[in-house]
């Protein structure tokens, strides 16, 4: 216990040092925001004339950074695959890897067909900034590519980066419904959810919709990616029910993952990918803004790792690795909404709180008999909401208010949950969404795919 208190004291001292610099950091961030707004206003008239050599150079740098960020976001799908398969049993590993391979492919194609046009309708709003649609397929604007987005990146770069985001929400669902969902039903859900629900909800804030008009702020997706995926995961967990043997006689029976080294690799891949997820969401390579975003991302995750470790030690009487890994992801989700508008000291506090609440959230969902094999609800839903609200508490930009952040989180949550519940419910009635008891006990690798992830391994163990 003395060691715990010492570690906690060190964390508090660190927070104190960061908070002591709060006023100075807040002023610097505010100046950066104002400078960015002035620069944006100055670009429009300059774009009429031929771009200078400096403009072309910055165009190339900005464009390259956003493209690189999209590649890092793509890498995150490998991280999700590792985390989810490692936290599942060996008999379902092949199935989870297959789902995580199909998800980005379906998501990117769906986003190309209609998702991008729904999320960024431009002037094609149909109903009071709640719904807009620019048409099926991709529509390359005419003219010089440098004129597309204030001289920062091309149309194709924009689609590439946003398309990488699209499938992430569905990937969150994959882990929560693991080890008992029908593969076909999951893939159909992914296609529908990513094609329609995700882009429409996202358009309210990122596409210039009604939430954007209210100054709702979600920098890189605590709400529009993580909580949208988290609410869908909750609806799937409710309609599927728990895995066989998870809750017996009212008690929670642990079902251990088969490969914790794989989980750890996955978390570090996600942590790395998050630098592109958040960093490139600045949509340019402005050194002041991007460097702040990257530092806030790293420091929030680090604080969450410490606080989740301490919380698991206090609540579970041992420092739990899976809780600490989820704590890291919780800190990353928590800082995603406000990484560009909070000080470093505030990022530490946001991360510390994210790491603390993720542990009791896992315990609470288990007590409610909501079986989530990977902790997706606690990481992405709970901390997606927390990160969104944290903007209203810690942001240095006065326009970002707690009231509007709460409104946005509530409306997005309601629409996402109802929509995803309806999709899963229709699939349940038409074709079913859960495998049979025999298939679940035998394992989805053999029953859904006809092959195991580790063929002959059990024979080797029993030799």
N, C-alpha and C positions, 0 to 999 in steps of 0.2 A: 504493500500500500504506500510505503514511503517513496518508492520509485515512481509510482503513479502520480503522487502529489508533486514530486520534483519535476516530472515531465510536464504536468499541467501548469506548474508555476513558470517553467521556462516558456511554455506557449503563451501564457498571459503576458510575460515580460516582452516577448516578441511582438505581441499585439499592441502593447503599450508603446513600443518604439515606433511601430507603423502608424498608430493613431496619432502620435505626437507630431508626425509629419503630415497629418491629414489636411490641415488648412493650406499648407504650401502646395501639396499635390492637387488639391481641389482647384486652386487658383490656376495651376498650370493646365489642368484638363479643360477647365472652362475657356481659357485662352485658346487652346487647341481647337475646341469645338467652334468658337467664333471665327477663328482664322480659316477653318475648313469651309464654313458657310460663305465667308467673303470670297474665298478662292472659287467656290462653285458658281457664285453669281458672276464672277469675272470671266469664267470660261465661255459662257454663252455668246457674248458679242465677239469674242476673239475667234470663235469657231467659224464665223462667217468668212474670214479671210483664210488664206492658205496657211497651214500649220508650219511653225518654225522648226528648225532642227531640234531645239530643246523640247518642243511639244512632241515631236515624233519620238525622241528618246524616252521621255516620260511615258508616252503611250506604250512603247515596247516594254518598259519596266513594269508598269501597272498591269498590263495584259499578261505578262509572264508570271507575275506573282499570283494573280487570280487563278490562272491555269494550274500552277503548281499547288495552290490550295485545293483545287478540285481533285487533283491526284491524291493528295493526303486524305481527303474525305473518302475517296474510293478505298484507300488502304484500311480505313476504319471498318469496312465490311469484313475483312479478314480478322480484325480484332474481335468483332461481334461473333464470328464463327468460332474462334478459339474459346472465348468466354462461355458461350452457350453450350458448346459440345463438351467442354471440360467440366461444367457444372451438372451435366446430365450423366446418365449411366452409360456404360460402354455399349450396351445393346441398342442404344438410340443415337449413337455418335454419327453414323453415316447419314441418317435422316436429317439431322440438324445441319450438317455440312452441306447437304444437298439444298436445303431450304435457303441457306445463306448464300449459296451460289446463284440460285434462281432469283432471289429478291432484288439485287441491284439490276439484273438484266431486265426483269419485268418492270421495275420502277423507271428505268431510263427510257425504255420503249414507250411506256404509258405516258411519261412526261413529254415525249416527243409528239405523240399523237394528239393530246389535248391538254395535258397538265400545265405546260408552260403558258399556253394561251389563256387558260383559266386563271392562273396565278398572277399573270401580268397582262391584263386586258388592255392597258393603255387608255385610249378614249372610248373603248367599246364596253362601257358599263351599261348594263341593261336595267338594273333595279337599284337606284339610290346608293351606289357604292357598296352593295352587299353581294352583287353577282355581276360578273362581266365575262365576256368570251370573245377572243379575237379571231376565232376560227380554228378548224382542225389543221394539224400539221405545223411545220415551221415556216415562218415567213421572213425571209431575209430583207431588211429594209434597203431601199435603193440609196445610192450615194456613197461617199467616202466612208469606210469603216471607222475612221477616227472620229466621225461626228456622232456615232451611235450613243455613247454614254459619257458626254462631257470629255471626250478624248482620253478615257481611261481604259476601255477594253472593247472588244468587238462583240457583235451579236452572238457569234458562235461561242465565244468564251463565256458570255453570260449564260447561255443555255447549258453549256458543259458544266459550269460550277453549280448552277441551281438544280440541274438534273441529278448531280451526285447527292444532293441533299434529299431528293424526293423519296428514295427507297429507304432512307434511314428510319423514318417513322414506322414503316412496316417491319423492319428488322427488329425493332423493340418488341413488337407483338410476337415475333417468332420465339423469343426466349421464354416469354410468359406462358405460352401455350404448348411448350415443348413436352415431348414424351407421350402425348395422347391425341394430338390433332391429326385429322386426315390431311395428307399432303395436298390432294387436289383442292379441297376446301380452303386450305390456307393460301394456295396460289391464286385462286379466284378472288379471295378476300383482298389479297395484296394488290391485284390488278385494279379492282374497283376502288379501293380506298386511296391508292396513290393517284389514280386517274381523276377522281372527282373530289373526294372529301378534303384531302390534304391541300390541293391547290386552291380550292374555293376559300377555305379557312385562312390559308396563308395570304391570299389576296387582300384580305381585310387590313392587314398591317403592312406587308411587304409590297403589295401591288398598288398601293395608293387608295385603299378602301376606307371604310368608315372609321376603323380603329386608328389608322394613320392620321386621319383628320382630327382625332381627339388627342394626338401626341402619345399614343400608346407606343412603348419602346420595347422591342425584342431584338436585340442586336444580331444574334446568330441562331436563335431558335429554342430557348428554354420553353417557350409556349408553342410556337408554330411547328416545331419538330418533336421535341421530347415529350411535352404533355399531350400533344395530339397522338403520338404513338402510345403514351402511357394510358390514356383514356380508352383507346382501342384495345390495349392489352387487358384492361380491367373487364371490359365487356366480354372478351373472349374467355377469360378465366371464369367468370360467372356462369356463362352458358355451357362451357365444357365440363365444369366440375373438377374436383381434385383427382390426382392420380390414385390408382388402387394402392391401398396400404399407407397412404399419407396421413390420414386421420382415422384412428382406431379407438373406439370407446371414448370419444371426446378428447383424446390426447393427440398431440402432434408427434408423429413418428419421423425422425430425420431420414431423408433419402439422400445419401452422400453422392457428390459428383465423383467422376471416375479419374479425373486428371487435373490436379491443382497446378502443376507446372504449366499446362496448356492455358489455364485460366489466367495465370500471371503474365504469360506471354501476350495473351489477348488484351489484357488491361494496359500493358505498356504500348502495344500497337495503337490502341484507342487514344491513349494519352498523347502519343506522337501525332496521330491524325488530327487531334483536336487543335493543334497549332494551325493547321490549315482550315479547319472548320470555323474557328473563331478569327484567326489572323486574316484570312482572305475575305472574311465577311466585311472588312473595312472597304472592300471593293476598289482598293487602290493600294499602292505601296508607300503611302505617306509615312515616313519614318517615325514621326512623333506618335501618330495614332496606332500604327501596327506594333511598335515596341511596347507601348502601354498595354495593349490587348494581350500580347504574348506573356508579359510579366504577370498580369492579373490572372491569366489562365493557369500559369504554372504555380503561382503562389496560392491560389484558391485550392487547387488540387492537393498541394503539399499540406496545407492546413487541414484539409478534410481527411487525409490519410492519418495524421496524428490524432485528430479528435475522434475518428471512428475506431481507431485502435484502442484509445483510452475508454471509450464508451463500451466497446465490446468486452474489455477487461472488467469493467465495473458491472455490467449487466449479465454477462455470460460467465464471468469468473476466469476467463482466459482471453488472451489477445487472438481473436479469430481471424484467420487469413482471408476467408471469403468476405467477411464483413469489412475488413480493411480494404480489400480490392474494390468492393462496392462503394466504400467511402470515397475512394479516389474518384470514381466515376460520378458520384453524387456531387463532389466539389466542382467537377468540370461542368456538369449540367447546371449547377447553381449559378456559376459565374457567366454562363453563356449569354444570358439576356442583357447583362450590364457591363460586359468586359471593356467597353469603350467609354463608359461614362461614370465609373466609380474610381476612387483612388485605390492605391495599393493597400493601404490600411483597411479600407472597407472590403476589399477582395479577401483579405485574411479572415475577417469576421464572417463574410458570406460562406467561405469554405469551411470554417470551423463549425458553423451551425449546420451546414449541409452534412458534414461527417457525423455530427451528433444525432440528427434526426433520422438518418437512414437506418440506423440499428434498431431503435424501437419500432420503426415503420415495418421492417421485416417481421418482427415479432408480432405486431398487431395484425398484419394480414394473415399470418398463420393462425392466430387465435380466432380470426373471423372465418377460418377454413377457406381462404382464398389462396389456392395453391399456385405459387409462382416459383418455379424451380431456380430461376436465376436472379431474383430480386429486382426485376425490371420495374415493377410498380413503385417500389421504394426509391429506386434511383431516378427513373425518368418522370414518373407522374408526380410524386411527392416533391422532389427537388426541382422539377420543371416549374411547378407552381411557386415554390419558395424563391427560385431565381427570378421569376417574373415580379413577384412582390418586392424583392430586395431592391429592384431598380427604383421603386417608389420611395424606399427608405433611405438609400445611400447615394443615389445619383446626384451629381453636382449640377445637372441641368434642371432648372426650376420647372420647365414644362412637363417633365416626367413625374406625374403625381401618383401617389399610392392609390387613390380612388380610381383613376383610369386603369392602372395596372390590375387592380382587383377586378374591375369590370371586364377587361379583356380576358383575363384568366378564366373567369366564370363563364362567359359566353362561349369562348372557344371550347372549354371543357364540356359544357352542356351539349353543344352541337356535335362535337367529336364522339362523345359517349353514345348519344342517341343514334347517330348515323352508323357507327361501327356495330352497335348492338343490333340494329335493324339488318345490316348485311349478314352478320353471323346467324341471326335468327332465321332469315330466309334460307340460308344455306343449310341450316339444321333441319328445317322442314322439308326441303327438296331432296337433299342427298345425304344429310348427316354431316356432322363436323368432328365426331369422335370415332376412333377406331374401336373395334370390338374388344371385349375383355381378353379373349385369347390372344389377339394381336398385341395388345398392350403388355401382357405378361411375357410373351415370347420376345418382344422387341420390334421396333419399327424398322430396324435395318433389314432384317430378314423378310418381314411381312410386306413392307412397302417397296423395298429395293432389291430383294433377293440376294443380298450379300452383306457381310459384316465389315465394320471398320477395322477390326482386329481378327482376321480369320485364323483359326487354330490357336489363338492365344490362350483360351481356357484349357485346352488340351496340354499346352506347354506348362501352365501353372500346376496342373494336377499330376504331372510326371513325377 
